[in-house]
Amino acid sequence: MKILAQIPFFAGLSEAELERIDDRMISLSWAKGDTIYAAEEPAEHLYVLAAGQAKVFQSASSGQDTIVDLLAPGDLFGGLGLLGRSNYPETAEALSTTCALRIDTVAFREVLLEYPQVALRVLDDVSVMLVQARSDAGQQATATVAQRVATVLLRLSDKFGQPGADEGVDGTLIQLPLSRADVAALTGSTAESVSRAMSQLRKDGVIDSGRGWTSVLDRDELAALAAPAVPVAS
């Protein structure tokens, strides 16, 4: 109930209404590295991340993964049967000990019919994802590796970033167990190219990084490097 109340899709619903949604859900957990669902499995469920972190990725025949999304608590994922897809086109994997609420797509359709305001928010969210996907495809075709890395770091900072002072780290701290290969999968580049770009950013004092963390020290400079793909936040 606490998690559902924090999800933007369900904002404004009463406790009784949230209870009716909660009755349709079950809670599951996974250890780091566990598969939440795999590509080509029937898309029978939709998930709400309650705790932990996860990644959603597609695997190519070349063996190189493309990360479609990184998930934080409150994120809704899976369930593409709602969009006319009968199978998951990607794999979801836990990046840390993870808990999620699961609802089958038939039950979620009932929720959308029962609460039109939730349906409109889901539609808005899907529209944003489609626009973002087009933007990413365009950027990967035209932007430099440095621009793509800067764009990814800005997005991660906005979604996962926390003030780093309490951890003895300056700037905005991004604590995610991502390898260089993972960042490469996010940028459509190679691990070697990403390492060079990250090293230059550290040398220039724009970021700092260590095992399992990256800190954005100069957001304005990072946004300038990412331009025109990502505007400077107001």
C-alpha positions in Angstrom: 0.0 0.0 0.0 2.8 2.4 0.8 4.5 1.7 -2.5 1.3 2.1 -4.5 0.6 5.4 -2.8 3.9 6.7 -4.0 3.4 5.7 -7.7 2.4 8.7 -9.9 0.0 6.6 -11.9 -2.1 6.1 -8.8 -1.9 9.7 -7.4 -5.2 10.9 -6.0 -6.7 7.5 -5.4 -8.3 6.9 -2.0 -7.0 4.3 0.4 -10.0 2.1 -0.4 -9.3 2.4 -4.1 -5.6 1.6 -3.6 -6.7 -1.4 -1.5 -8.7 -2.7 -4.4 -5.6 -2.5 -6.6 -3.4 -4.0 -3.9 -5.8 -7.0 -3.7 -4.9 -7.8 -7.4 -1.1 -7.8 -6.7 1.5 -10.2 -5.2 4.9 -9.3 -3.9 8.0 -11.1 -5.2 11.8 -10.7 -4.6 15.0 -11.5 -6.6 18.7 -11.5 -5.7 21.3 -9.5 -7.7 21.7 -11.0 -11.2 18.3 -12.9 -11.1 16.1 -12.7 -14.2 12.7 -11.1 -13.4 11.4 -12.1 -16.9 13.2 -13.1 -20.1 12.7 -12.1 -23.7 10.2 -14.1 -25.6 8.4 -15.2 -22.5 4.6 -14.6 -22.6 4.0 -11.0 -21.5 1.4 -11.9 -18.9 2.4 -9.6 -16.0 3.1 -6.0 -15.2 5.5 -5.1 -12.4 6.0 -2.2 -10.1 9.5 -2.0 -8.6 9.1 -1.6 -4.8 12.8 -1.7 -3.7 16.2 -2.2 -5.4 17.3 -1.6 -9.0 16.9 -3.4 -12.2 17.8 -3.2 -15.9 15.8 -4.0 -19.0 17.8 -5.0 -22.0 17.7 -6.6 -25.4 20.4 -9.0 -26.7 21.6 -8.9 -30.2 23.0 -11.8 -32.3 26.4 -10.1 -32.0 26.3 -10.8 -28.3 26.2 -7.1 -27.4 23.3 -6.0 -25.2 21.3 -2.8 -25.5 19.9 -1.5 -22.3 16.4 -0.2 -22.8 15.8 1.1 -19.3 17.1 1.3 -15.8 14.5 0.9 -13.1 14.1 2.6 -9.7 11.4 2.1 -7.0 8.1 3.2 -8.3 8.8 2.3 -12.0 6.2 0.3 -13.9 7.5 -2.2 -16.4 6.7 -5.4 -18.3 3.2 -6.2 -19.4 3.5 -5.3 -23.1 0.5 -7.5 -23.8 -1.3 -4.2 -23.0 0.3 -2.7 -26.1 -0.5 -5.6 -28.5 2.7 -7.6 -27.8 2.1 -11.2 -26.7 5.8 -11.7 -25.6 8.3 -9.7 -23.8 10.8 -8.2 -26.4 13.5 -7.8 -23.7 14.8 -9.2 -20.5 14.6 -7.7 -17.0 17.3 -8.4 -14.5 17.8 -7.4 -10.9 20.9 -5.2 -10.3 20.6 -5.6 -6.6 18.4 -7.4 -4.1 15.0 -6.4 -5.6 11.4 -6.5 -4.6 8.5 -5.8 -7.0 4.7 -6.0 -7.0 3.3 -8.1 -9.8 -0.2 -7.9 -11.4 -1.4 -9.9 -14.4 -2.3 -7.9 -17.5 -5.9 -8.9 -17.4 -6.3 -7.5 -13.9 -4.4 -4.3 -14.9 -6.8 -3.8 -17.8 -9.6 -4.0 -15.2 -7.8 -1.3 -13.2 -7.5 1.0 -16.3 -11.2 0.6 -17.0 -12.2 1.2 -13.4 -9.9 4.3 -13.0 -9.8 6.3 -16.3 -7.3 8.8 -14.7 -4.8 6.0 -14.3 -5.3 5.0 -17.9 -4.6 8.5 -19.1 -1.4 8.6 -17.0 -0.3 5.3 -18.4 -0.9 6.6 -21.9 1.1 9.7 -21.2 4.0 7.7 -19.9 4.0 5.4 -23.0 4.0 8.5 -25.2 7.0 9.9 -23.4 8.8 6.5 -23.8 8.1 6.5 -27.5 9.4 10.0 -28.0 12.5 9.1 -25.9 13.1 6.0 -28.0 13.1 8.1 -31.2 15.4 10.7 -29.6 17.8 8.0 -28.5 17.9 6.4 -32.0 18.6 9.8 -33.6 21.3 10.6 -31.1 23.1 7.3 -31.5 23.2 7.9 -35.3 24.6 11.4 -35.1 26.2 12.2 -31.7 29.7 11.5 -30.6 30.5 8.9 -27.9 31.3 11.8 -25.5 27.9 13.3 -26.1 26.1 10.0 -25.6 28.0 9.3 -22.4 27.2 12.8 -21.1 23.5 12.4 -21.9 23.3 9.0 -20.1 25.0 10.4 -17.0 22.6 13.3 -16.9 19.6 11.0 -17.1 21.1 8.7 -14.4 21.8 11.7 -12.2 18.2 12.9 -12.6 16.7 9.5 -11.8 19.1 8.0 -9.3 21.3 10.9 -8.1 21.6 11.8 -4.4 23.7 14.5 -2.7 27.1 12.8 -2.2 28.3 14.6 0.9 27.0 12.0 3.3 29.0 9.3 1.5 32.2 11.4 1.5 31.8 12.1 -2.2 31.2 15.5 -3.7 28.6 16.4 -6.3 25.5 14.3 -7.2 26.2 10.6 -6.4 24.9 7.9 -8.7 25.1 4.5 -6.9 24.5 1.9 -9.6 26.4 -1.4 -10.1 26.9 -0.7 -13.8 30.0 -2.0 -15.6 31.6 -0.1 -18.6 29.9 -2.7 -20.7 26.5 -1.6 -19.2 27.2 2.0 -20.0 28.3 1.0 -23.5 24.9 -0.8 -23.8 23.1 2.4 -22.8 25.0 4.5 -25.3 25.2 2.2 -28.2 29.0 2.3 -28.1 31.9 0.0 -27.0 33.3 -0.4 -23.5 36.7 0.9 -24.7 35.1 4.1 -26.1 33.1 4.6 -23.0 36.2 4.2 -20.8 38.0 6.8 -22.8 35.1 9.3 -22.6 34.7 8.7 -18.8 38.5 9.1 -18.3 38.4 12.4 -20.1 35.4 13.6 -18.0 37.3 12.7 -14.8 40.4 14.5 -16.1 38.4 17.6 -16.8 36.8 17.5 -13.3 33.3 17.0 -14.7 32.8 13.7 -12.9 34.4 11.4 -10.4 33.9 7.6 -10.2 34.8 4.5 -8.4 33.6 0.9 -8.0 29.8 0.9 -8.2 29.4 4.7 -8.2 29.8 7.9 -10.3 29.5 11.4 -9.1 28.5 14.4 -11.3 30.7 17.3 -10.1 29.8 19.9 -12.8 26.3 19.4 -14.1 26.3 22.5 -16.3 29.5 21.4 -18.1 28.0 17.9 -18.5 24.8 19.4 -20.0 26.9 21.5 -22.4 28.8 18.4 -23.5 25.5 16.6 -24.1 23.9 19.5 -26.1 21.9 19.7 -28.2 20.4 16.3 -27.2 19.8 17.3 -23.5 19.0 20.9 -22.5 20.4 22.5 -19.4 17.9 22.0 -16.6 16.2 25.1 -15.4 
